[in-house]
Amino acid sequence: MADKIKKKTFGINESASAVTSKGVKRAEKSSTAAANFEDWVKNRAYHIWQETGRPEGKDMEIWLQAEKEFNTKRNK
């Protein structure tokens, strides 16, 4: 009887482990995409800022322009 309980418990843990590792892989893939997006936008925003004479107080406007350019390129 004790062997059956151990086997059932092991099976549950094994299944939970598989589900958890799938979730981790999905989260890693998602966080990598987010990091790539943020890096691209950050670099593009910096270049826009330089190209426009390094204006003060335009950081949000420039960041949004870089995001818009990213989304336009991605959707082509």
Secondary structure as UniProt FT lines:
FT   HELIX           2..51
FT   TURN            52..53
FT   TURN            56..57
FT   HELIX           59..74
//
